[in-house]
Amino acid sequence: MAIFSKKAKITQALPDDIVLPKHIGIIMDGNGRWAKKRGLPRTAGHSAGSSTFKKIARYCSDIGIKYLTVYAFSTENWRRPAEEIESLMKIFKSYMLEAIRDFKDDTIVVRFIGDTSKFSQELQDLMKETEQGSKDRAGMVLNIAVNYGGRAEIVTAIKNICADVNSGELDIDNINEQTVSDYLYTAGQPDPDLIIRPSGEYRTSNFLLWQSAYSEYVIMDDVLWPDFTKEDINSAIIEYSKRNRRYGGV
């Protein structure tokens, strides 16, 4: 995994001739530490992180990114304190109500990836309404990973493949890597070119395990997610543009 530790802000704009990644993934990490540094409850960090998410998603759309996948809530996050989980659910609800109310003329297509059946019926209904209201748009596809885990996603894909083999819809001899990709939550989308992780943690955290086989990683160790800016996205894209992506070749 290629790692880039950002030591200083890059405030320059993106060069006009830069080749943008088609698909960016972001592990939105550091909300709790951001709050702790300020003597605030972790819930305050999640609220600040939600505001940052909206700004960054809009900016990625504005500069021409085609797909953006953000890690919002993992399958392991249910282990957190009940008060923190309740706060996160309120943030999800607020975001979806805002998306439905204020972004009717927006170009962003919103999709929720993960096992959404674990959420309250109210949240499930809002997710469906948000997706339905944006499905015919022509702009950036925004995947919001909720109750998501890369291993769980692969297990679900395997189960569905097995079911289709048993029903005769799929020939086992025709199963290949593309078949697996077609059964993932991101079916029909290109794999992420670039995955960004602020906060300095050097791990994938079960995010897009199959899809990120050849993704370039940019680890930013001097910024927590609530403080993440457009300049940080620019910095990551500029670093990505310097990489020589050989996909196992010479």
C-alpha positions as CSV (number, residue, x, y, z in Angstrom):
1,M,0.0,0.0,0.0
2,A,1.4,3.4,-1.0
3,I,1.3,5.9,1.9
4,F,1.7,9.6,1.8
5,S,2.0,11.5,5.1
6,K,1.0,15.1,4.6
7,K,3.2,17.3,6.7
8,A,2.1,20.7,5.5
9,K,-1.0,22.2,3.9
10,I,-1.0,22.6,0.1
11,T,-3.1,25.6,-0.6
12,Q,-2.6,25.8,-4.3
13,A,-5.5,25.1,-6.6
14,L,-5.6,22.1,-8.8
15,P,-3.6,22.5,-12.0
16,D,-5.8,22.9,-15.1
17,D,-4.3,19.9,-16.8
18,I,-4.4,17.5,-13.8
19,V,-5.9,14.0,-14.4
20,L,-8.7,13.6,-11.8
21,P,-9.4,10.2,-10.2
22,K,-12.8,8.9,-11.4
23,H,-13.6,7.4,-8.0
24,I,-12.4,8.7,-4.6
25,G,-13.0,6.9,-1.3
26,I,-12.7,8.6,2.0
27,I,-12.5,7.1,5.5
28,M,-13.9,10.0,7.5
29,D,-11.8,9.4,10.6
30,G,-10.9,11.5,13.7
31,N,-14.3,13.0,14.9
32,G,-13.8,11.6,18.4
33,R,-10.3,12.8,18.8
34,W,-11.2,16.2,17.4
35,A,-13.8,16.6,20.1
36,K,-11.5,15.3,22.9
37,K,-8.8,17.8,21.9
38,R,-11.4,20.6,22.5
39,G,-12.9,19.1,25.7
40,L,-16.1,18.4,23.9
41,P,-18.3,15.2,23.9
42,R,-17.7,12.8,21.0
43,T,-21.1,13.7,19.6
44,A,-19.8,17.2,18.9
45,G,-17.1,15.7,16.8
46,H,-19.7,13.8,14.8
47,S,-21.7,16.9,14.2
48,A,-18.7,18.8,13.0
49,G,-17.7,15.9,10.8
50,S,-21.1,15.8,9.2
51,S,-20.7,19.5,8.2
52,T,-17.3,18.7,6.7
53,F,-18.8,15.8,4.8
54,K,-21.4,18.0,3.1
55,K,-18.7,20.6,2.1
56,I,-16.3,18.0,0.7
57,A,-19.0,16.1,-1.2
58,R,-20.1,19.3,-2.8
59,Y,-16.6,20.2,-3.7
60,C,-15.8,16.8,-5.2
61,S,-18.9,17.1,-7.4
62,D,-17.9,20.7,-8.4
63,I,-14.4,19.7,-9.6
64,G,-15.7,16.8,-11.7
65,I,-15.2,13.6,-9.5
66,K,-17.6,11.0,-10.9
67,Y,-17.9,8.7,-7.9
68,L,-17.3,9.4,-4.2
69,T,-17.6,6.8,-1.5
70,V,-17.5,7.9,2.2
71,Y,-17.2,5.6,5.2
72,A,-19.9,6.9,7.5
73,F,-20.8,4.0,9.8
74,S,-19.1,0.6,10.0
75,T,-20.5,-2.8,11.0
76,E,-18.2,-2.5,14.1
77,N,-19.5,1.0,15.1
78,W,-22.5,-0.6,16.8
79,R,-20.1,-1.5,19.7
80,R,-19.8,2.2,20.6
81,P,-21.7,3.7,23.6
82,A,-25.5,3.9,23.1
83,E,-25.5,7.7,23.5
84,E,-23.0,8.1,20.6
85,I,-24.9,5.8,18.3
86,E,-28.1,7.7,19.1
87,S,-26.4,10.9,18.1
88,L,-25.1,9.4,14.9
89,M,-28.6,8.2,14.0
90,K,-29.9,11.8,14.5
91,I,-27.2,13.1,12.3
92,F,-28.2,10.6,9.5
93,K,-31.8,11.6,9.9
94,S,-30.9,15.3,9.7
95,Y,-28.8,14.8,6.6
96,M,-31.5,12.9,4.7
97,L,-34.2,15.4,5.6
98,E,-32.0,18.2,4.4
99,A,-31.2,16.3,1.2
100,I,-34.8,15.7,0.5
101,R,-35.8,19.3,1.3
102,D,-33.0,21.4,0.0
103,F,-31.3,19.5,-2.8
104,K,-34.2,18.8,-5.2
105,D,-32.4,20.6,-8.0
106,D,-29.0,19.1,-7.2
107,T,-27.0,16.9,-9.6
108,I,-25.6,14.4,-7.0
109,V,-27.0,10.9,-7.1
110,V,-27.1,9.5,-3.5
111,R,-26.8,5.8,-2.7
112,F,-26.5,4.1,0.6
113,I,-24.3,1.0,0.6
114,G,-24.3,-1.6,3.4
115,D,-26.8,-3.6,5.3
116,T,-29.5,-0.9,5.9
117,S,-31.9,-3.4,7.4
118,K,-30.3,-2.9,10.8
119,F,-31.5,0.7,11.0
120,S,-34.9,1.9,12.3
121,Q,-37.8,1.8,9.8
122,E,-37.9,5.6,9.8
123,L,-34.3,5.8,8.7
124,Q,-34.7,3.1,6.1
125,D,-37.7,4.9,4.6
126,L,-35.7,8.2,4.5
127,M,-32.8,6.4,2.8
128,K,-35.1,5.0,0.2
129,E,-36.7,8.4,-0.4
130,T,-33.3,10.1,-0.7
131,E,-32.2,7.5,-3.2
132,Q,-35.4,7.6,-5.2
133,G,-35.4,11.4,-5.3
134,S,-31.9,11.5,-6.8
135,K,-31.7,8.4,-9.0
136,D,-32.4,10.2,-12.3
137,R,-29.8,12.9,-11.8
138,A,-26.8,13.0,-14.1
139,G,-24.0,14.2,-11.7
140,M,-21.6,12.6,-9.3
141,V,-22.6,9.3,-7.6
142,L,-22.2,9.6,-3.8
143,N,-22.1,6.3,-2.0
144,I,-22.6,6.7,1.7
145,A,-21.4,3.5,3.5
146,V,-23.6,2.8,6.5
147,N,-23.5,-0.4,8.5
148,Y,-20.9,-1.3,6.0
149,G,-18.0,-3.7,6.3
150,G,-15.8,-5.0,3.4
151,R,-15.8,-8.6,4.7
152,A,-19.6,-8.6,5.2
153,E,-20.0,-7.2,1.7
154,I,-18.0,-10.0,0.2
155,V,-19.8,-12.7,2.3
156,T,-23.1,-11.3,1.1
157,A,-21.9,-11.4,-2.5
158,I,-20.8,-15.0,-2.1
159,K,-24.2,-16.0,-0.7
160,N,-26.0,-14.3,-3.6
161,I,-23.7,-16.0,-6.1
162,C,-24.4,-19.4,-4.5
163,A,-28.1,-18.8,-4.6
164,D,-28.0,-17.9,-8.3
165,V,-25.9,-21.0,-9.0
166,N,-28.3,-23.2,-7.1
167,S,-31.3,-21.7,-9.0
168,G,-29.6,-22.2,-12.3
169,E,-29.3,-18.5,-13.1
170,L,-25.5,-18.6,-13.0
171,D,-23.1,-21.3,-14.2
172,I,-20.3,-21.9,-11.7
173,D,-17.8,-22.3,-14.5
174,N,-18.5,-18.7,-15.6
175,I,-17.6,-17.2,-12.2
176,N,-14.6,-14.9,-12.3
177,E,-13.5,-11.6,-10.7
178,Q,-16.0,-9.6,-12.7
179,T,-18.8,-11.8,-11.4
180,V,-17.8,-11.0,-7.8
181,S,-17.6,-7.3,-8.6
182,D,-21.1,-7.5,-10.1
183,Y,-22.5,-8.8,-6.8
184,L,-21.0,-6.1,-4.6
185,Y,-22.8,-2.9,-3.4
186,T,-20.8,-0.9,-5.9
187,A,-21.8,-3.0,-8.9
188,G,-21.5,-1.1,-12.2
189,Q,-19.1,1.5,-10.7
190,P,-15.3,1.7,-11.3
191,D,-13.1,0.7,-8.4
192,P,-11.7,3.6,-6.4
193,D,-8.6,5.1,-7.8
194,L,-7.8,7.0,-4.6
195,I,-8.6,6.4,-1.0
196,I,-8.0,9.1,1.5
197,R,-7.7,8.7,5.3
198,P,-7.2,11.7,7.5
199,S,-6.1,11.3,11.2
200,G,-3.0,9.3,10.6
201,E,-4.3,5.8,11.1
202,Y,-2.4,3.4,8.9
203,R,-5.1,0.7,8.2
204,T,-7.9,0.0,5.8
205,S,-10.5,-0.5,8.6
206,N,-12.5,-3.0,6.5
207,F,-13.3,-0.4,3.8
208,L,-13.9,-1.5,0.2
209,L,-11.6,-4.5,0.6
210,W,-12.3,-6.0,-2.8
211,Q,-12.6,-2.8,-4.7
212,S,-9.4,-1.3,-3.3
213,A,-7.0,-3.9,-4.6
214,Y,-5.2,-1.4,-6.7
215,S,-6.3,1.9,-5.1
216,E,-3.7,4.5,-4.2
217,Y,-3.8,5.4,-0.5
218,V,-3.1,8.9,0.8
219,I,-2.8,9.0,4.6
220,M,-2.9,12.4,6.1
221,D,-1.5,12.4,9.6
222,D,-1.8,16.0,10.6
223,V,-5.6,16.6,10.0
224,L,-8.7,15.2,11.7
225,W,-11.8,14.8,9.6
226,P,-13.8,17.8,11.0
227,D,-10.8,20.0,10.0
228,F,-10.5,18.5,6.5
229,T,-10.7,21.1,3.7
230,K,-10.9,21.6,0.0
231,E,-7.1,22.2,0.1
232,D,-6.7,18.8,1.7
233,I,-8.6,17.2,-1.2
234,N,-6.4,19.1,-3.6
235,S,-3.3,17.9,-1.8
236,A,-4.4,14.3,-2.0
237,I,-5.3,14.5,-5.7
238,I,-2.0,16.2,-6.5
239,E,-0.1,13.4,-4.7
240,Y,-2.3,10.8,-6.5
241,S,-1.4,12.3,-9.9
242,K,2.3,11.7,-9.2
243,R,1.9,8.0,-8.7
244,N,2.8,5.5,-11.3
245,R,0.0,3.0,-11.4
246,R,1.3,-0.3,-12.9
247,Y,-1.4,-2.7,-11.7
248,G,1.2,-5.4,-11.1
249,G,3.0,-4.8,-14.4
250,V,6.3,-3.2,-15.1
